[in-house]
Amino acid sequence: MVKRWWMIDKLSDSLESAKIDKEICSTILQGWDRIPQKPKTAERAAWMKKVIDRMDSLLEEETRFKIREDCACCISRSTIRVKTMKKLIKETPDLDSFVAAVRDSGFLGAVVELKENSIYATFGVGRCVCTGINAIKEPV
């Protein structure tokens, strides 16, 4: 079995979970076999930019968001962000107080807001903070 960069497996699993057609998955992941197990920052960013562009052209917006969220390291159950949010949930009396506490924490997103009973957190305003692509200089 070929060892490959962990993000390729994560992205492949996320595409499969979203029930994306295998042919479309292959198109999106095109070139993965040329990415080393430990790619240089610029190399992984360039490939991920191509992946994102392909996803943008082949998938609906809602599906893309679901896949990207599934790949996000900040959503892992073991991250300090998730642990902090669980703590804040217990400490705050209502949703508005929770959103204010998350906003005040300072590391859970540049912008945290409540819209129609959904909480939105924005990271890296104007740029991607994902280590898979943050070296790219152009908008993603």
RODO-2510 file (C-alpha; in nm, 4 decimals, decimal comma):
residues 140
     n   res          X          Y          Z
     1     m     0,0000     0,0000     0,0000
     2     v     0,1275     0,3450    -0,0934
     3     k     0,1703     0,5803     0,2003
     4     r     0,0222     0,9160     0,1225
     5     w    -0,0366     1,2534     0,2790
     6     w    -0,3049     1,2164     0,5479
     7     m    -0,5219     1,4925     0,3959
     8     i    -0,5733     1,2855     0,0806
     9     d    -0,7308     1,0044     0,2852
    10     k    -0,9386     1,2508     0,4880
    11     l    -1,0659     1,4228     0,1735
    12     s    -1,1335     1,0897     0,0016
    13     d    -1,3322     0,9688     0,3051
    14     s    -1,5287     1,2954     0,3139
    15     l    -1,6165     1,2673    -0,0549
    16     e    -1,7292     0,9089     0,0001
    17     s    -1,9383     1,0086     0,3046
    18     a    -2,1086     1,2726     0,0916
    19     k    -2,1918     0,9962    -0,1589
    20     i    -2,0040     1,1613    -0,4440
    21     d    -1,9845     0,9514    -0,7610
    22     k    -1,6518     0,7631    -0,7891
    23     e    -1,5701     0,9194    -1,1264
    24     i    -1,6226     1,2701    -0,9846
    25     c    -1,4093     1,1744    -0,6813
    26     s    -1,1303     1,0654    -0,9152
    27     t    -1,1522     1,3945    -1,1013
    28     i    -1,1457     1,5980    -0,7801
    29     l    -0,8495     1,4009    -0,6398
    30     q    -0,6576     1,3964    -0,9685
    31     g    -0,2836     1,4154    -0,9085
    32     w    -0,2911     1,2767    -0,5523
    33     d    -0,0439     1,0059    -0,6541
    34     r     0,2227     1,2702    -0,7206
    35     i     0,1914     1,4226    -0,3725
    36     p     0,4496     1,2826    -0,1286
    37     q     0,3550     1,1599     0,2176
    38     k     0,5031     1,4780     0,3675
    39     p     0,4585     1,7445     0,0993
    40     k     0,6229     2,0846     0,1147
    41     t     0,3893     2,3711     0,2032
    42     a     0,3790     2,5183    -0,1477
    43     e     0,3300     2,1764    -0,3056
    44     r     0,0327     2,0822    -0,0900
    45     a    -0,1216     2,4288    -0,1258
    46     a    -0,0982     2,4184    -0,5054
    47     w    -0,2606     2,0745    -0,5185
    48     m    -0,5332     2,1659    -0,2691
    49     k    -0,6109     2,4817    -0,4690
    50     k    -0,6738     2,2593    -0,7717
    51     v    -0,8917     2,0291    -0,5596
    52     i    -1,0981     2,3227    -0,4338
    53     d    -1,1359     2,4605    -0,7868
    54     r    -1,2547     2,1188    -0,9085
    55     m    -1,4997     2,0897    -0,6203
    56     d    -1,6283     2,4389    -0,6988
    57     s    -1,6991     2,3406    -1,0587
    58     l    -1,8341     1,9885    -0,9958
    59     l    -2,0307     2,0067    -0,6701
    60     e    -2,3202     2,2065    -0,5327
    61     e    -2,2354     2,4669    -0,2690
    62     e    -2,4070     2,2816     0,0173
    63     t    -2,2187     1,9612    -0,0675
    64     r    -1,8858     2,1461    -0,0848
    65     f    -1,9451     2,3012     0,2574
    66     k    -2,0317     1,9612     0,4048
    67     i    -1,7138     1,8054     0,2640
    68     r    -1,4941     2,0959     0,3763
    69     e    -1,6422     2,0904     0,7252
    70     d    -1,5880     1,7161     0,7446
    71     c    -1,2199     1,7705     0,6596
    72     a    -1,1721     2,0586     0,9041
    73     c    -0,9292     1,9868     1,1843
    74     c    -1,1109     2,2374     1,4081
    75     i    -1,4202     2,0163     1,4126
    76     s    -1,2448     1,7067     1,5478
    77     r    -1,3930     1,6024     1,8828
    78     s    -1,0521     1,6194     2,0496
    79     t    -0,9586     1,9767     1,9589
    80     i    -0,9303     2,2488     2,2183
    81     r    -1,1967     2,4450     2,0286
    82     v    -1,4541     2,1699     2,0744
    83     k    -1,3563     2,1176     2,4385
    84     t    -1,3870     2,4907     2,5034
    85     m    -1,7273     2,5088     2,3373
    86     k    -1,8549     2,2166     2,5451
    87     k    -1,7352     2,3963     2,8570
    88     l    -1,9027     2,7214     2,7474
    89     i    -2,2304     2,5420     2,6762
    90     k    -2,2412     2,4283     3,0389
    91     e    -2,1504     2,7724     3,1700
    92     t    -2,3939     2,9869     2,9700
    93     p    -2,7688     3,0153     3,0362
    94     d    -2,8879     3,0675     2,6775
    95     l    -2,7842     3,0732     2,3112
    96     d    -2,7123     3,4479     2,2997
    97     s    -2,4845     3,4202     2,6043
    98     f    -2,3115     3,1195     2,4507
    99     v    -2,2440     3,3045     2,1238
   100     a    -2,1083     3,6030     2,3198
   101     a    -1,8821     3,3723     2,5242
   102     v    -1,7542     3,1999     2,2089
   103     r    -1,6880     3,5383     2,0501
   104     d    -1,5039     3,6565     2,3627
   105     s    -1,2858     3,3431     2,3701
   106     g    -1,0890     3,4918     2,0815
   107     f    -0,9682     3,1739     1,9156
   108     l    -1,2892     3,0198     1,7883
   109     g    -1,3113     3,2384     1,4816
   110     a    -1,2577     3,5950     1,3719
   111     v    -1,6332     3,6502     1,3525
   112     v    -1,8891     3,4547     1,5538
   113     e    -2,2547     3,5316     1,4992
   114     l    -2,6001     3,3871     1,5445
   115     k    -2,8295     3,3730     1,2404
   116     e    -3,1667     3,1998     1,2521
   117     n    -3,0652     2,9709     1,5425
   118     s    -2,7400     2,8686     1,3691
   119     i    -2,3968     2,9770     1,4872
   120     y    -2,1462     3,0827     1,2232
   121     a    -1,7757     3,1230     1,2962
   122     t    -1,5421     3,2693     1,0378
   123     f    -1,1742     3,1793     1,0488
   124     g    -0,8953     3,3596     0,8681
   125     v    -1,1050     3,6341     0,7125
   126     g    -0,9854     3,6822     0,3571
   127     r    -0,7629     3,3730     0,3578
   128     c    -0,7773     3,0048     0,4375
   129     v    -0,6220     2,8979     0,7676
   130     c    -0,6101     2,5290     0,6726
   131     t    -0,2520     2,4027     0,6752
   132     g    -0,3336     2,2199     0,3547
   133     i    -0,3720     2,5412     0,1595
   134     n    -0,2728     2,8457     0,3640
   135     a     0,0474     2,8990     0,1626
   136     i    -0,1464     2,9875    -0,1513
   137     k    -0,1323     3,3597    -0,2258
   138     e    -0,4512     3,3907    -0,4305
   139     p    -0,8117     3,3853    -0,3027
   140     v    -0,9615     3,0398    -0,2512
***
